[in-house]
Amino acid sequence: MSEITQALDLEDLRTTVADVLDVEEKELTDDAHFVETLGVDSLMALEVMVVLEKKYGVKLREEELKEVTSLRKAYDLLSAKLEAR
């Protein structure tokens, strides 16, 4: 595992996203669907995107944001972005 992906810690990501969404970390399971399970709306999703872009120094396109429906998918996308640098 490279140093870059080690810097992306799933539990740290869970904490960050839970804080932005104002949900308990235990509710934010790896596969909990942001919209269906947690009630995330488009404004909340945009806020998550902005926070993640700033925290990890990446740029997320709108099409990519639509694919991020769970914490696991967010982690996978950020991993790919960080590896591509």
C-alpha positions in Angstrom: 0.0 0.0 0.0 1.5 3.4 -0.9 1.9 6.2 1.5 -0.8 8.1 -0.4 -3.5 5.6 0.3 -2.3 5.1 3.9 -3.0 8.9 4.3 -6.6 8.1 3.4 -7.9 6.4 6.5 -11.5 5.0 6.3 -12.2 5.8 9.9 -11.0 9.4 9.5 -13.1 9.7 6.4 -16.1 8.3 8.4 -15.5 10.9 11.1 -15.3 13.7 8.6 -18.4 12.8 6.6 -20.4 12.1 9.8 -19.5 15.5 11.1 -20.6 17.2 7.9 -23.8 15.3 7.7 -24.4 15.7 11.4 -25.0 11.9 11.9 -23.5 9.5 14.4 -20.5 7.7 13.1 -22.1 4.3 13.9 -25.0 5.2 11.5 -22.4 5.9 8.7 -21.6 2.3 7.9 -19.4 1.5 4.9 -22.4 0.7 2.7 -25.1 2.9 4.2 -26.7 4.7 1.2 -26.4 8.5 1.7 -29.7 9.4 0.2 -31.9 6.4 1.0 -30.5 5.5 4.5 -29.3 8.8 5.8 -31.5 11.3 4.0 -28.7 13.3 2.4 -30.0 16.0 0.0 -28.1 17.7 -2.8 -27.0 20.6 -0.6 -25.6 18.2 2.0 -23.9 16.2 -0.7 -22.3 19.4 -2.1 -21.1 20.3 1.4 -19.5 16.9 1.8 -17.8 17.3 -1.6 -16.3 20.7 -0.7 -15.0 19.5 2.6 -13.4 16.4 1.0 -11.8 18.5 -1.8 -10.3 20.8 0.8 -9.2 18.1 3.2 -7.6 15.8 0.6 -6.5 18.4 -2.0 -8.5 16.8 -4.9 -11.0 18.1 -7.4 -14.3 16.1 -7.7 -16.4 16.4 -10.8 -20.2 16.6 -10.6 -20.5 13.2 -12.4 -18.2 11.6 -9.8 -20.3 13.1 -7.0 -23.4 11.4 -8.3 -21.7 8.0 -8.1 -20.7 8.5 -4.4 -23.7 7.0 -2.7 -21.9 5.5 0.3 -18.8 5.9 2.4 -17.2 3.0 0.7 -17.7 4.6 -2.7 -16.4 7.9 -1.4 -13.3 6.1 -0.1 -12.7 4.3 -3.4 -13.0 7.5 -5.4 -10.7 9.4 -3.1 -8.2 6.6 -3.2 -8.2 6.6 -7.0 -7.8 10.4 -7.1 -4.9 10.3 -4.6 -3.2 7.5 -6.5 -3.5 9.4 -9.8 -1.5 12.3 -8.5 
